[in-house]
Amino acid sequence: MIRFKNGEPQAIWYSQHASGQAFTYEATEKNGKRPYAYSGNGTHAVYSTAGSVLSPKSSSTGGAPGKLI
């Protein structure tokens, strides 16, 4: 989600499972004016940078540690 003020992008929310991360528009990596969004492999999470992250504990696995995505 991108938040605008007076038609100008101000902030971006990257949704990740039960939470997410917010960044100022200026702080994000872009191609021109278009911000990048990286999708987790096999998940619906979206991240601001490429790379590997440990997914959060999941209620579907009884609270077991997440997997590397």
Sequence and secondary structure as in RCSB ss.txt:
>XXXX:A:sequence
MIRFKNGEPQAIWYSQHASGQAFTYEATEKNGKRPYAYSGNGTHAVYSTAGSVLSPKSSSTGGAPGKLI
>XXXX:A:secstr
 EEEETTEEEEEEEEETTEEEEEEGGGS EETTEE  EE TTSS EESS S  B    GGGTT    B 
